[in-house]
């Protein structure tokens, strides 16, 4: 359902027009260039770069593997595949008209890769942390997910619709990974694992 929502939103953006507020929000943000130099916004921009994301995923998989087990470490790696799915979807769908007008003809910004990355990887890590009694870590990770989208808009890197698409696609991929993880754990242990 979430994946269908991603394509439906893209279709709306492509054939109907921008979401209400897409252009207005970017104009307001663009009127405050000091936002782009904010250390907090730079932090979120850097957090989703390829090199930082790769190192984060490798370290997270190693820590999870030692603390929980190899199956959980594989789930962390599988969650990162959501970024590849996002890139493939971007290549298939292409840029939206508003994205082309805002960022240039060849910039494919829908859905936001930073938001997909944060939702899938940090979402899985938050779920694992919560299940294993690390509520503090789960809250911090959830905070990173929630803050990533607005940070990308405030940094003028994405339209709000790009961010919404990123949360939808990231949520869809996260649910798929959690389901696969629960099935794998259930087969290994001889009983189903609930996703709560």
C-alpha positions in Angstrom: 0.0 0.0 0.0 2.8 2.4 0.9 4.6 1.6 -2.4 1.4 2.3 -4.3 1.2 5.6 -2.4 4.7 6.6 -3.6 3.7 6.0 -7.3 0.3 7.7 -6.8 2.0 10.8 -5.3 4.5 10.9 -8.1 1.6 10.6 -10.6 -0.2 13.5 -8.9 3.0 15.6 -9.0 3.6 14.8 -12.6 0.1 15.2 -14.0 -1.8 17.5 -11.7 0.9 19.7 -10.2 2.8 20.4 -7.0 1.4 19.7 -3.6 -0.1 22.7 -1.9 2.8 24.5 -0.2 5.6 22.8 -2.2 6.7 26.0 -3.9 5.7 28.4 -1.2 7.8 26.6 1.4 10.8 26.6 -0.8 10.4 30.3 -1.5 10.3 31.0 2.2 13.2 28.8 3.0 15.2 30.3 0.1 14.6 33.8 1.5 16.8 32.7 4.5 20.1 31.6 3.0 21.6 31.4 6.5 19.6 28.2 7.0 21.9 26.4 4.6 24.9 27.1 6.8 23.3 25.9 9.9 25.4 23.2 11.6 22.3 21.1 12.4 21.2 21.1 8.7 24.7 20.3 7.5 24.8 17.4 10.0 21.6 15.9 8.4 22.9 16.5 4.9 26.2 14.8 5.8 24.5 12.0 7.6 22.9 10.8 4.4 26.0 11.1 2.1 27.2 7.8 0.5 30.4 7.6 2.5 28.9 8.4 5.9 26.0 6.1 5.3 28.2 3.3 4.2 30.4 3.6 7.3 27.3 3.9 9.5 25.7 0.8 8.1 28.9 -1.3 8.4 29.4 -0.2 12.0 25.8 -0.7 12.9 25.7 -4.2 11.4 28.9 -5.1 13.3 27.5 -3.8 16.6 24.1 -5.4 16.1 25.7 -8.7 15.0 27.7 -8.9 18.2 24.8 -7.8 20.5 21.9 -9.6 18.9 23.2 -12.0 16.3 24.0 -12.4 12.6 20.4 -12.6 11.5 19.8 -9.1 12.9 23.0 -7.8 11.3 21.8 -9.2 7.9 18.5 -7.3 8.5 20.5 -4.1 9.0 22.3 -4.7 5.7 19.0 -5.5 4.0 17.4 -2.3 5.3 20.2 -0.3 3.5 19.1 -1.9 0.2 16.1 0.5 0.4 18.4 3.2 -0.9 19.1 1.1 -4.0 15.4 0.6 -4.5 15.0 4.4 -4.2 17.6 5.1 -6.8 16.0 2.6 -9.2 12.6 4.1 -8.6 14.0 7.6 -9.3 15.5 6.4 -12.6 12.3 4.8 -13.7 10.0 7.7 -12.7 12.3 10.6 -13.5 12.0 14.1 -12.0 8.7 15.8 -11.4 7.9 19.0 -13.2 8.2 21.1 -10.0 11.5 19.4 -9.2 12.8 20.2 -12.7 11.8 23.8 -12.4 13.3 24.1 -8.9 16.5 22.1 -9.1 17.2 21.6 -12.8 16.2 19.4 -15.6 18.3 16.4 -14.7 17.9 16.3 -10.9 15.8 13.4 -9.7 14.8 14.4 -6.2 11.6 12.3 -5.7 11.7 10.5 -3.3 14.3 11.9 -1.0 17.2 9.4 -0.7 18.3 10.9 2.7 14.8 10.3 4.1 14.6 6.8 2.6 18.0 6.0 4.2 17.0 7.4 7.6 13.6 5.7 7.6 14.9 2.2 6.6 18.2 2.0 8.4 17.5 4.0 11.5 14.0 2.6 11.6 15.2 -0.9 11.8 17.9 0.0 14.4 15.2 1.8 16.5 12.9 -1.2 16.3 15.8 -3.6 17.3 16.8 -1.2 20.1 13.3 -1.0 21.4 12.8 -4.8 21.4 16.0 -5.3 23.3 15.3 -2.8 26.0 17.4 0.1 24.7 14.5 2.6 24.8 17.0 5.6 24.9 18.7 4.5 21.7 15.3 3.9 20.0 14.1 7.4 20.9 17.3 9.0 19.5 17.1 7.0 16.3 13.4 7.8 15.9 14.3 11.5 16.4 16.8 11.3 13.5 14.1 9.8 11.2 11.6 12.5 12.1 14.1 15.4 11.8 15.7 14.2 8.5 12.7 15.3 6.3 12.3 18.8 7.6 16.1 19.3 7.6 16.2 18.4 3.9 13.5 20.9 3.1 15.0 23.7 5.3 18.3 23.0 3.5 16.5 23.7 0.2 17.7 20.2 -1.0 14.1 18.8 -1.4 10.5 19.8 -1.9 8.1 18.7 0.9 6.6 16.2 -1.6 10.1 14.6 -2.1 10.3 14.1 1.7 6.7 12.7 1.9 7.6 10.2 -0.9 10.8 9.3 1.0 8.9 8.5 4.2 6.4 6.4 2.2 9.0 4.4 0.3 11.2 4.1 3.4 8.3 2.9 5.5 7.3 0.4 2.8 10.9 -1.0 2.6 11.2 -1.1 6.4 8.0 -3.1 6.8 9.2 -5.5 4.2 12.5 -6.0 6.0 10.8 -6.4 9.4 8.5 -9.0 8.0 11.4 -10.9 6.4 13.3 -10.7 9.7 10.3 -12.0 11.7 9.8 -14.9 9.3 13.5 -15.8 9.4 13.6 -15.6 13.2 10.4 -17.7 13.4 11.9 -20.4 11.2 15.1 -20.5 13.1 13.4 -20.6 16.5 10.5 -22.8 15.4 7.8 -20.2 16.3 6.7 -16.9 14.8 8.2 -13.6 16.0 5.7 -10.8 16.4 6.7 -7.4 15.1 5.5 -5.3 18.1 
